[in-house]
Amino acid sequence: MGYGYQWWTFPLGAQALPELDGGLFAALGIFGQQLYIHPKEQLVVAIHSAWPQPVHGPSLVETHALLGALVAALRS
């Protein structure tokens, strides 16, 4: 992953989101505030959350599963 100016990039084959084929970038805030943009899939997802901790691993895993499911649904 790369980081700059409050944005994260997810390279090709990123282990957390392999179904997105790289090209994804995101603005990630604390307590689950997130913005994901994937130009190749023409996908923008804004997530407003209230996680129990500023960074919460189980919630992040669920968010990544949601993004994967959204892409799979859009492709079918």
C-alpha positions as CSV (number, residue, x, y, z in Angstrom):
1,M,0.0,0.0,0.0
2,G,1.1,3.6,-0.6
3,Y,0.2,6.7,1.3
4,G,0.3,10.4,0.5
5,Y,-1.7,13.5,1.3
6,Q,-4.3,11.6,3.3
7,W,-4.9,9.1,0.5
8,W,-4.0,5.4,0.3
9,T,-3.4,3.3,-2.8
10,F,-3.9,-0.4,-3.2
11,P,-1.5,-2.0,-5.7
12,L,-2.3,-4.8,-8.1
13,G,-2.8,-8.0,-6.1
14,A,-3.4,-6.2,-2.7
15,Q,-4.0,-9.1,-0.3
16,A,-6.9,-7.3,1.5
17,L,-8.8,-6.6,-1.7
18,P,-7.6,-9.0,-4.4
19,E,-11.0,-8.9,-6.3
20,L,-10.5,-5.2,-7.1
21,D,-7.5,-5.8,-9.5
22,G,-5.4,-2.8,-8.3
23,G,-6.2,0.8,-9.2
24,L,-8.2,1.4,-6.0
25,F,-7.4,4.4,-3.9
26,A,-9.0,5.5,-0.6
27,A,-9.3,8.3,1.9
28,L,-9.4,6.6,5.3
29,G,-10.4,8.4,8.5
30,I,-10.7,7.3,12.1
31,F,-13.8,5.4,13.5
32,G,-14.6,4.0,10.0
33,Q,-15.0,7.2,7.9
34,Q,-13.9,6.1,4.4
35,L,-14.0,7.0,0.8
36,Y,-13.1,4.4,-1.8
37,I,-12.6,5.2,-5.5
38,H,-11.9,2.6,-8.2
39,P,-11.9,4.2,-11.7
40,K,-11.6,0.9,-13.6
41,E,-14.9,-0.3,-12.0
42,Q,-16.5,3.1,-12.1
43,L,-17.1,2.8,-8.4
44,V,-17.2,5.4,-5.6
45,V,-18.2,4.3,-2.1
46,A,-18.5,6.7,0.8
47,I,-18.9,5.0,4.2
48,H,-19.9,6.8,7.4
49,S,-19.4,4.6,10.4
50,A,-19.1,4.7,14.2
51,W,-16.6,2.0,15.0
52,P,-16.0,1.2,18.7
53,Q,-12.3,2.2,18.3
54,P,-10.4,4.6,16.0
55,V,-9.0,1.6,14.1
56,H,-11.0,-1.6,14.4
57,G,-9.7,-4.6,12.6
58,P,-12.9,-6.7,12.5
59,S,-14.9,-3.7,11.1
60,L,-12.2,-3.1,8.4
61,V,-12.4,-6.8,7.4
62,E,-16.2,-6.4,7.0
63,T,-15.8,-3.2,5.0
64,H,-13.4,-5.0,2.6
65,A,-15.9,-7.8,2.2
66,L,-18.6,-5.3,1.4
67,L,-16.4,-3.7,-1.2
68,G,-15.7,-7.0,-2.8
69,A,-19.4,-8.0,-2.8
70,L,-20.3,-4.6,-4.4
71,V,-17.8,-5.2,-7.2
72,A,-18.9,-8.8,-7.8
73,A,-22.5,-7.6,-8.0
74,L,-21.7,-4.8,-10.4
75,R,-19.8,-7.2,-12.7
76,S,-22.6,-9.7,-12.9
